[in-house]
Amino acid sequence: MSAGERNLRDCLGQFASGVTVVTTRCGDGGAVHGATVSSFTSVSLRPPLVMVSLDRRSRLSALLAGGPFGVNVLAAGQSRLALRFAGRGGPVDEDVEWQDGGPAPRLAGAVAHFTCAPWAAHDGGDHVLYIGEVLGFDAPGGEPLVFHGGAFHALRGAAALGAGGR
């Protein structure tokens, strides 16, 4: 990575984002594959669409267009899970708790989950922008995991800000 690319990455890191793990199955009912993704956003309510951005060299990028996928919004206490699915915390298939049901793999304890069908894929330079149609969703709630400045954080004072912006 060049110095200019590193500086741009550091500057982009000043935008706080939520942390998700995007999951899918390899083939029909096959092994679960997933990756930690902070580039996730809503696109449309009619039809219900969301977008994730994946490095085009990643294995998940090659699998995502093939069938249903899940977007798991991680809770504040799930930073180890985020690291694991980012390839920095041990094998993905060990000690990961899954929640039953649905066509897309779902992580237990997530503050929200979206089940999506592939809608479109667009060139995004070294990434592919995958748009998924939301087939189902659930938000059990809780504090989300946040990524800012190259580190994980938890929200503080969110209730006070939402109550009056003080």
MIKOL-735811 format. One record per residue (C-alpha): x, y, z. Coordinates in Angstrom, 2 decimals, always signed. Layout:
REM residues N
node x: X, y: Y, z: Z
...
REM end
This chain:
REM residues 166
node x: +0.00, y: +0.00, z: +0.00
node x: +1.42, y: +3.37, z: -1.00
node x: +1.75, y: +6.27, z: +1.46
node x: -1.08, y: +8.09, z: -0.36
node x: -3.36, y: +5.04, z: -0.10
node x: -2.50, y: +4.65, z: +3.61
node x: -3.29, y: +8.34, z: +4.23
node x: -6.62, y: +8.01, z: +2.40
node x: -7.45, y: +4.87, z: +4.39
node x: -6.66, y: +6.67, z: +7.67
node x: -8.81, y: +9.63, z: +6.64
node x: -11.70, y: +7.32, z: +5.68
node x: -11.27, y: +5.64, z: +9.07
node x: -12.53, y: +8.82, z: +10.72
node x: -16.02, y: +7.86, z: +9.59
node x: -17.45, y: +5.62, z: +12.31
node x: -19.38, y: +2.62, z: +11.04
node x: -21.17, y: -0.39, z: +12.36
node x: -19.59, y: -3.82, z: +12.05
node x: -21.28, y: -6.67, z: +10.23
node x: -20.46, y: -10.24, z: +9.36
node x: -21.81, y: -11.17, z: +5.94
node x: -22.54, y: -14.90, z: +5.66
node x: -23.54, y: -17.38, z: +2.98
node x: -23.34, y: -21.10, z: +2.30
node x: -20.98, y: -22.70, z: -0.19
node x: -23.40, y: -24.42, z: -2.53
node x: -26.79, y: -25.81, z: -1.60
node x: -26.69, y: -26.41, z: +2.16
node x: -22.90, y: -26.49, z: +2.21
node x: -20.36, y: -25.06, z: +4.61
node x: -20.86, y: -21.57, z: +5.99
node x: -18.53, y: -18.84, z: +4.80
node x: -18.44, y: -15.29, z: +6.09
node x: -16.39, y: -12.13, z: +6.40
node x: -16.33, y: -9.04, z: +8.58
node x: -17.62, y: -6.05, z: +6.61
node x: -17.98, y: -2.43, z: +7.71
node x: -19.11, y: -1.19, z: +4.28
node x: -22.84, y: -1.85, z: +4.67
node x: -25.68, y: +0.57, z: +3.97
node x: -29.36, y: +0.75, z: +3.25
node x: -30.25, y: +1.53, z: -0.36
node x: -34.04, y: +1.50, z: -0.74
node x: -37.26, y: +0.75, z: +1.13
node x: -39.27, y: +0.04, z: -2.07
node x: -38.04, y: -2.45, z: -2.95
node x: -36.16, y: -3.21, z: +0.28
node x: -32.47, y: -3.18, z: -0.70
node x: -29.15, y: -3.08, z: +1.16
node x: -25.55, y: -2.98, z: -0.08
node x: -22.26, y: -4.50, z: +1.03
node x: -18.86, y: -3.78, z: -0.48
node x: -16.43, y: -6.71, z: -0.72
node x: -12.83, y: -6.96, z: -1.89
node x: -13.14, y: -8.63, z: -5.27
node x: -10.24, y: -11.00, z: -4.38
node x: -12.08, y: -12.40, z: -1.35
node x: -13.64, y: -15.84, z: -1.35
node x: -16.92, y: -14.37, z: -0.08
node x: -17.09, y: -12.05, z: -3.08
node x: -17.00, y: -15.05, z: -5.40
node x: -19.79, y: -16.76, z: -3.42
node x: -22.21, y: -13.90, z: -2.77
node x: -23.96, y: -13.79, z: -6.14
node x: -24.81, y: -17.50, z: -5.94
node x: -27.62, y: -17.51, z: -3.41
node x: -29.07, y: -16.06, z: -0.21
node x: -26.76, y: -14.21, z: +2.14
node x: -27.07, y: -12.79, z: +5.61
node x: -25.91, y: -9.50, z: +7.09
node x: -25.37, y: -9.82, z: +10.84
node x: -24.99, y: -6.48, z: +12.68
node x: -22.64, y: -7.27, z: +15.56
node x: -23.25, y: -6.34, z: +19.19
node x: -20.76, y: -4.34, z: +21.28
node x: -19.49, y: -7.51, z: +22.96
node x: -18.75, y: -9.34, z: +19.70
node x: -15.38, y: -7.82, z: +18.72
node x: -13.71, y: -11.26, z: +18.96
node x: -16.23, y: -12.57, z: +16.45
node x: -15.46, y: -9.63, z: +14.14
node x: -11.75, y: -10.45, z: +14.34
node x: -12.38, y: -14.13, z: +13.72
node x: -14.35, y: -13.45, z: +10.52
node x: -11.66, y: -10.95, z: +9.49
node x: -9.17, y: -13.82, z: +9.59
node x: -7.42, y: -12.68, z: +12.78
node x: -9.01, y: -14.75, z: +15.53
node x: -8.80, y: -18.46, z: +14.84
node x: -10.78, y: -20.75, z: +12.56
node x: -14.27, y: -19.54, z: +11.71
node x: -15.84, y: -22.95, z: +12.26
node x: -14.74, y: -23.23, z: +15.93
node x: -16.81, y: -21.91, z: +18.84
node x: -19.18, y: -19.82, z: +16.72
node x: -22.76, y: -19.86, z: +17.93
node x: -25.36, y: -19.92, z: +15.17
node x: -29.05, y: -19.22, z: +15.42
node x: -31.32, y: -21.71, z: +13.67
node x: -33.62, y: -20.91, z: +10.81
node x: -33.68, y: -19.16, z: +7.48
node x: -31.89, y: -19.60, z: +4.20
node x: -28.84, y: -17.54, z: +5.23
node x: -26.51, y: -18.35, z: +8.14
node x: -27.36, y: -16.25, z: +11.19
node x: -25.02, y: -15.44, z: +14.08
node x: -26.42, y: -15.67, z: +17.61
node x: -26.30, y: -12.46, z: +19.63
node x: -26.29, y: -10.00, z: +16.72
node x: -28.31, y: -6.79, z: +17.28
node x: -29.88, y: -7.14, z: +13.82
node x: -29.96, y: -9.62, z: +10.97
node x: -30.98, y: -9.28, z: +7.32
node x: -31.62, y: -12.20, z: +4.99
node x: -31.00, y: -11.14, z: +1.40
node x: -31.27, y: -12.46, z: -2.14
node x: -28.76, y: -11.25, z: -4.73
node x: -30.22, y: -8.25, z: -6.61
node x: -27.29, y: -6.70, z: -8.48
node x: -23.50, y: -6.44, z: -8.45
node x: -21.55, y: -3.38, z: -9.57
node x: -17.89, y: -2.68, z: -10.23
node x: -16.35, y: -0.70, z: -7.38
node x: -12.68, y: -0.65, z: -8.38
node x: -10.88, y: -3.20, z: -6.22
node x: -14.25, y: -4.03, z: -4.61
node x: -17.61, y: -5.33, z: -5.83
node x: -20.75, y: -3.57, z: -4.61
node x: -23.37, y: -6.22, z: -3.93
node x: -26.97, y: -5.11, z: -3.61
node x: -29.28, y: -7.55, z: -1.90
node x: -33.05, y: -7.63, z: -1.72
node x: -34.11, y: -7.94, z: +1.91
node x: -36.26, y: -11.06, z: +2.24
node x: -36.44, y: -11.00, z: +6.02
node x: -35.04, y: -9.10, z: +8.97
node x: -34.99, y: -9.09, z: +12.73
node x: -33.66, y: -6.62, z: +15.30
node x: -33.49, y: -8.10, z: +18.80
node x: -31.67, y: -4.91, z: +19.80
node x: -28.73, y: -4.08, z: +22.02
node x: -25.69, y: -1.86, z: +21.67
node x: -23.93, y: -2.22, z: +18.31
node x: -20.21, y: -2.72, z: +17.77
node x: -18.67, y: +0.37, z: +16.15
node x: -15.45, y: +0.69, z: +14.13
node x: -13.57, y: +4.00, z: +14.12
node x: -9.93, y: +4.93, z: +13.60
node x: -8.84, y: +1.33, z: +13.14
node x: -10.35, y: +0.09, z: +16.42
node x: -13.60, y: -1.29, z: +17.81
node x: -15.71, y: +0.85, z: +20.14
node x: -19.06, y: +0.77, z: +21.92
node x: -21.51, y: +3.66, z: +21.81
node x: -21.66, y: +5.90, z: +24.88
node x: -24.37, y: +8.41, z: +25.65
node x: -26.54, y: +7.35, z: +22.72
node x: -29.72, y: +7.65, z: +24.79
node x: -28.89, y: +11.23, z: +25.84
node x: -28.21, y: +12.30, z: +22.26
node x: -31.40, y: +10.69, z: +20.97
node x: -33.47, y: +12.33, z: +23.71
node x: -32.60, y: +15.88, z: +22.88
node x: -29.26, y: +16.21, z: +21.15
node x: -27.42, y: +17.50, z: +24.23
REM end
